Amino acid sequence: MIAEALLQGTGWTGSIGIYIMILCAISATGVLLAGETRGRPLGVSHGATDVAARH
């Protein structure tokens, strides 16, 4: 739907490619900013368990 709207609005297929490149840049930024989880416990921390138990 977005690609169709871009094509109809601009009349140029390159606008779809630019849109996809922007989405890739946003995704890559998210991946690069996410911390490495190797060696870290991925379970619920004890502090979070205590808060949940109080409610």
Secondary structure by P-SEA (a helix, b strand, c coil): caaaaaaaacccaaaaaaaaaaaaaaaaaaaaaccccccccccccaaaaaaaaac
